[in-house]
Every structure is written in C-alpha cells, then in structure tokens.
C-alpha cells in the first residue's frame, strides 16, 4: 500500500474516533487539521479520496457526515451571483492578475473578519455531527490565502473538526503552498500524516 493510501486509511480511522468528532483531548485547542500533500503527484487521487469520504458517511448510519467546501467553487459562485465575472476579464486585460485579485478581495471583503466566504461556510454548517473539509486551496491561490481563512473561521466554526487539504507542506507552524511559496504561519492546526 502506498503512502497516500496509508494516510487515508489512518484518516478514515480518525474520522470515526469519538475524541476526534467531539474535539476532545486537544488541550483546549481547536479541532483544526492540515492534510498536506504533493499536488504534482497526488492531486487527482486526493480528489477521489475526498469524494469517497464525502459520500461514505451519514448522520443516520455513522453519527456524522462530511461537508466539503471547495474554496475556489465558493468564490466563483459568489462572483457569478454578484454578476461581476465579465468585469473581471476587463480588469485582467488592463491591470493583470494583480488587479483581479484586488477587485475580488475588495468585493468579497476577503481582508475583513466578516467576509462572504467565511459567512458562506458558517451558514452552511450545522455546527454538530459534521466534519468540515476545506478543499480547492491550490485552485484559489493566490487570490485567497489559506491561513487567512483559517484565522477567520476559527472565530465562527469551533465546534466541529475541520480538515484543510493543503497542496504543499505544513511544518506545524508554516504553510508552504506547492512546497514553493511561503503562504504564512499558522500555529493552531494539527498536521495529519
């Protein structure tokens, strides 16, 4: 069995552990976890595993369900709802990707504690009997930085375990997306090996 398969076997065992599901035994820390992986080698397999886990567990049968939030899809849905995707193409032509990042960040309030992405996730969780998966981190980079979302989410979503599938490395202190770009430091999550 390869390393990624072993890691997902361990993850499945953890998902059904009562301490994990109820954030117990964490010394008053949040139940936030980072599942780092090599995007070049493992992205497609990670997507398959996540889909399997999302479809596998039900509250009726297992006492919990997995709720996936793809950050890229959330942003694109909000952009479509707000009706400003056509304007983004013009901004990109004139100002480049930096202009798009600035416009979307401003429109969605990404620099604020009360931003649309965090509110969407908060509004679409029951706050019990769930495990939250955050995906799409690599797809939305550099528009959205993972440490920012985690820092803001921890103020609203602290009753259920949260696992961020991170395309890169996590040392227990710093997030390095794609093992190249230092995303920033984040100290409150546990690394899932």
Buried (B, 14 or more C-beta within 10 A) or exposed (E): EEEBEEBBEEBBEBBEEEEBBBBEEBEEEBBBBBBBBBBEEBBEBBEEBBEEBBEEBEEEEBEBBBBBBBBBBBBBEBBEEEEBEEBBEEBBEEEEEEBBBEBBBEBBBBEEEEBBBBBBBBEEBEEEBBBBBBBBBBBBBEBBBBBBBBBBBBEBBEBBBBBBBBBBBBEEEBBBBBEEEEBBEBEEBBBBE
